[in-house]
Amino acid sequence: MSQLLRFDELSLSQEVQQAVADMGFETASPIQSEAIPFILEGRDVIGQAQTGTGKTAAFGIPMIEGVVGFEKVVQGLILCPTRELAVQVTEEIKKLSKHKKGVWVTTVYGGDSIDRQIKSLKAGANIVVGTPGRVIDLIERRALKLENVKMVVLDEADEMLDMGFREDIESILQETPDDRQTIFFSATMSKPIMALTSRYQNDPKLVKVVKNEITNANIEQLYYDVKGRAKMEVMTRLMDFYTVKLSLVFCNQKKKVDEVVEELQLRGYAAEGLHGDLRQAQRTNVMAKFRSGVVNVLVATDVAARGLDVDDVDAVFNFDIPLDEEYYVHRIGRTGRAGKSGKAFTFVVGAERNRLREIMNYTKVKIDKGVIPTFSDVVGVKKGMFIERVRTAIEGGDLELFSDVLEGLHHAGHTTEQVVSALVKMNMGVTKSEFADENLSGDSDRRERGNDRFGRGDRDGGRRGEGRFDRERGRGGDDRRSSGRFDRDSRGGREDRGPRTDKAGKPYRKDPNMVRMFVNIGFNEKISPANIVGAFAGESGIPGNVLGQIDIFDKYSFVDVPKEFASTVLNRMEGASIKGKRVNVEIAKPSN
């Protein structure tokens, strides 16, 4: 890793230098210090970096420097996996190019008026930021012409492949000149990513931010071992105890987002949700409220939060522990930005401590166990805040207008002490819940049962049973375990325990339009459903969202694939790897 560079040490134009200074930056971040010099030289670059590392400026500054102003043709193209990220990147590029005359940036994405986007392109956009699907639509309508493109950037390339955009990406790249400069930014260097770089880049330079640079030292990370039913109570206590002004809450399911938002609103918090079922107008409205502070709690899924960039987030709450270690880094990277401090709180229920250990191993950071504030602790904090507000009001004067109110209450038979106590109660909004006097720690449940299930009878750290991923519920389904087993005697797996059954005890009915496939990798290799979806979509070129149920065991997994894609998957997955391990994929033997 080279030393960090000051922006005035880079070969940048006066216009860009001024824009960077306006944004308050003097020293380039690690990824900027590494990548900008190579991109300015015209080299193809693979940048490995997470959200919050400054990667937008790392490719945005060189792209702006290469644009010839007032030429009404598209000279730079940036592809992003989500609408939110595309909008955020556009805003950053506009800030960086505001002093360079004749440079016009526009955004194109689904869910917005395509006619408006076509009009913007015809007006002469120089830099286009967009999602692959909408870019393809505009190319097919001949509204977006890429024959003059000098640089193409794939931002969060791994996420685009996970979402099944590989075919679209390749089609777009084939519309650009062969001598273009191609920049890939990705959080991981998976085989599908490397396959794309080998085909579409010319002697690329790899630059990356290593893990210990990804984890922001300004973020205090704590976990809380809680009872599952008490998560909401613990979260709101933490919000009040730490006087959190702006917070992000992450859930693994869209349904859970809606449930958490509803409960927060019932408790009096200004909360809104963000997930894939919202229309674009709704998403834009929610984000505008959050950025302005009208909404101070935003509850979101991982995919919906891609591209969310707000500098003043005080705390991130992992209401559900993330299903993938990289998601944890993405989540907590939303706080502690721009040199400010932040907090990341993770709720762990029972055996989820296995996942917490995996996250700590990945980030190389010890996450300490937090102490759940008591009801009395929260009341004490609110009392202190109330006293301070009263003191400020007294010092502000002009109290004579209201003096007769106390006199009127005295005449009604109330003492001064009663009046003050009532006003404090009304102002603080503190209400005793069913959890007020209860020990909310998950440890207490295990002590009462006399049986800590975590690790019992499973000393090698492997998970027992199967983890299910129901794509109809969305990424991040409940991590349930089933007693059903497949016949794996011939492969040295588990003993046959009979056919799998559903909750009612009936045999599991497989979709006749799906083919069940066996993959010789499982929990012991620390894989998640997201890893499997990414590999199948990236290698086979099929949309990730067509895959059916994914069952992960200790040493192997099963994946339901639509019949029409079965032969393609078998052929393309031959010799493929998942998380660096070579895998074998074949048609699964039927259960007994």
Phi, psi and omega in degrees: 000123179283167180289156180291140182256148170279148181298329180285354174270347179273154182279074183246152178291161179298325181295316180289320177303319180294319180297317179297318179296321178299328180277357175086017182257137175242316182252134179289148176288169180306314182291327177290318179298325180281313192277319188304313180302318181292319181292322177297331177286348182096007181284148167286142186225141168250115181254120177259108184202149180267173174299141176089008181260000179088025185289333180300315177291331182298323176259335183291318181298309178297326179296316179298318180298331183272352181279134175268116184295152176070001173270114190275058175224155179285120181248341179223138180231129179238121179259134181230152182286332185228161178297319182299316180293321179299317179294317181296317179296318179300315180299319180294317180297321179296320177297318183288336184254008189295335180266355180264110186289145175083011178253122183240127182247137178222158181243139177229129180199159179291154180092353178242164183298118179289332178295319178296320180293321177297319178298319179295320179294318180295333180289346174113043178296135179266323179238127180245127176246126184199171175270150186304317183300313181289325177299316178299315179303316183289326176295316181295330176277000181061025177270336180243114181247129188246014184291344179254010182292130178263329183219136174240133178240131171255106181267130185055055183300322181298321179294322179296321178292319178301328182273003175084027183265011186301314182298317178298316181300314181295321178298319180294314181299327180288345177275352183261160180298150180294332183267014178294162172266133185239124183241127176248130170240129185210147177284335181229158177248066182286169179300317177301323178294313182296328177296319178294317182295321181294332182272326189244002177241156181246108179046059185291150175264126179269123174232143183207158172258120182287165189302319184288348174269340181287319182285117185286124181292344180280357184258121174277119184251125180225150172239154181232120176278106190235161169286137185305320183285350184256008183303314183297317180298317180295317182297315181291328175297318180295319178301316182285319183295319181266007182045054181289124181271320183224123185221153175246133179241125182253132175236158182273345184230147177299320180299319180294324176304311181298319180295316181294318179299314181299316181293319178297318179296321177297330179274001175095012180267142178279090186237146174221160181250157179220113176206177190294344182278351181281142173290159184301321180297322178293316181298316180298319180295316179298314181295322178297319178295320182292315181295328181275348180090359176297320171253126181250000173230117178250122180255128188212161168270166183298314183294318181296331184274357178302130179086356179290122187224093179233121188287338190260020179290121182282323186209148173245131178248120171273083180301318170250134178295134185297150182280347182222142182300324182293327177299324179300314181296317178300317183296304187289343177292353178279350177241172180066034183264164175053039177079001180272161177271157179210170180231144176232118182248129181239129180263128183239129180242119174056234187289000176295350177298339173301313180295322180299318178298321179296321178296316180295322178295323182289315184276347183060030180233132177280124178261115184284154177279128180271158177262123182292123178299140176281167176302320179295324178300314182295317178300318180300318179296316182294325177298314180300318179295321180295315179301319180294320179294320179296316180301317180296320180294321179296315180295335180286344177074198181057044182263350185300328182300334186252003185295330182288344180294315180295322180296321178295321178291327175297317180297332180280359175098011181260139178279163178300320180298320179295319180297313181298314181299320180295319179294322178297314180299315180296320184286319185283332179064030181269125178232134179289126177260181179296341184265357190307317184253016184258147173282114186269358182290139177296337179300325183293323177298317182291325178294322180295323180282342182068022183207103176278104186290342184293117175085348184293128178067015182216059191292342180278002176084357179288157178272144177270150175075202185241148172256132184255145178228103182265109186293339177290334176274348180096166180300132180095040175292169181303139182273067183276162178239140181237152179273356181292147180221149172266159178285106183240019184305320185291344181248014176072024182267219183282160176289157180283123178244021178093174183291153177291151178229158177273188184299329181276000180086006180274151180302142179294128181259115181276143178298123182296343179271001181249148173249128182272128183243145179262135177233129187275050178209143184211205184302328181299337177263011175060041177266158178235166175306324180298322179297318181293315179300316181298317181293313181297315181291316183293317183282320187269341182077012178269153178297134181298333185279001177270347179293147180265220184293142177239120178248121182249124176254187180297313189246355182202172182218163174234141181227130176272123183238136177305141184307321185293342180256358188301310182295323178298315180298314181300318181289314186285331182277357178295120180081006181283169179232150172234121184052041175083357181254126178296134185238159174243128180239129179210167177295131183286146173290145180293150177287157180286000000 
